[in-house]
């Protein structure tokens, strides 16, 4: 297990020192680093650990059920599955406070469930149902839950990077001690707005954390074919943004990395770029052919050696936090929940055509407070 | 009522709204220390400080998107584009994010934001700095688009735009910045979006225009009255989306002849839609086909000799009007 940090010591006690220091030359952490002994993880109660395990399982079972629903023809369009990456979303969200916010790209189901959205509203959205989180108007790529500090779900690669910056800007302007976790893929690091955003984040001292979930492929193009100058997180250095690289199959490592960046954001309002190396088991979207750019063996090898759920399960068994029986019951319950969410979604009504024109303008949805006049829709469904 | 310039009217609108609502900030290139490339924000940094009047680097995608993100969180940013032409490098942030987030979230997320700046030709700055994207913006459900043509409208509509809970694109005009006119001084002076204005009354021909073309239309109306004894009604649209369809149909029904004038390029320009609406809703009231004068359909020319002809000028509009009569 290789981890690269630009800060040699990831002990949280040093977080405040790191916060004010400029980017440094990377150094390698000992392969044997046991992240479970870091304070952020050592202080965890057994119940919390079980909750994280359960959340990862729930995400996976939800994704697997949605995949079958897609294959059964219940879901159309794209379906970008998060299977294999679960420890990243769950680990990141697990160290957030109530003042911290999340925004992500189109592979958003894992983050949505991690922040507490329920499977029913997510599955219903995939099926385009009225009971979906976006009333069937957003789809797989556009889940939102502002009441859970979750700001989407964005379909254009890298397009959310300035939005995350704006969330951090608003937090700072309003004097809230929160940060914005802006998730993105490795492919998004090659979009221009990301660099414009890094410059502003550093220049204006904004509490934004860019989490690059590097699953190795920008759609079907491997990192070695899409990016010069690795690691990708090092690109933060040009803007004096602290950066580091972590392994995403270890939930404890993800938690420790994010908690350091969150401290930096809270205490000195400085941005971070964290590259979290992970892997997706399924195609870019489920309809995409997998075998044109990677081998079955490669996928199998990762599953065998680095599956984040298996690794965490083994740790919790070792720690005596979980038993096989308990694991089975958590898994069964996750499967049942996913199955029930599909039943809920199937039983839910589609939105009415008369609702097509709702939710476009605040003003047309709030006619009693309307201030403008004139025609705003030019071909009406009503 | 005081007589002030279009520029001063915008400045007053910004000042009053920044004073009124702590969530309003102005950001863009050179808006603070430099006082605005066209001095629209002169004095604002001194009055409100750098937390409200914010200079940005030349990064339209980042600061437009930042403002959208901040608006999602409840702020009311006013984003200045030095030229609307520069919005093309921020297209995703305006047309995907600002315009669509509300819909894609099923109405959970609002984006109360103003994008503003000049969108006009006629200043010898060539193709990259002379775009008039009001048609693109109005083609995008979720956005509102206004093109104020007078100092009073600049103030009243800018204030309405800032108070609006939806994204509003305010397309100004560098040539109008020095135009003087009477502007009410009351703080609650608001001109609602979507309300057209009869700029001059007439009975023989309607010229419907927006932005600086309104001023050209008024000159042509004067010539037609003086030299041809023709009475022209000029309708200033003011707002493209929402659109005052009622006022359009009213003037068409009154004069039965209509000439549409805009600085937009003709193909899929704003007036293409308006011509459709007129024939659809008032076909029986037309005594002649609807006619248009738009910018000549090539990239904006640099040379004065070419550009002065390219955008709708007095003579081109007059010639087309005479064809209609």
Interface residues (C-beta under 8 A of the other chain):
Chain A: X103 X132 X133 X134 X135 X136 X137 X138 X139 X142 X144 X145 X146 X151 X152 X153 X154 X155 X156 X159 X161 X162 X163 X164 X165 X166 X167 X168 X169 X170 X171 X173 X174 X192 X193 X196 X197 X199 X200 X203 X358 X359 X360 X361 X362 X363 X365 X366 X371 X372 X373 X374 X375 X376 X377 X378
Chain B: X25 X51 X56 X57 X59 X61 X62 X63 X64 X65 X66 X67 X68 X69 X70 X71 X72 X73 X74 X75 X92 X93 X96 X97 X101 X102 X103 X104 X105 X106 X107 X108 X109 X110 X112 X141 X142 X144 X160 X163 X164 X165 X166 X190 X192 X193 X194 X195 X196 X239 X241 X242 X243 X244 X245 X246 X273 X277
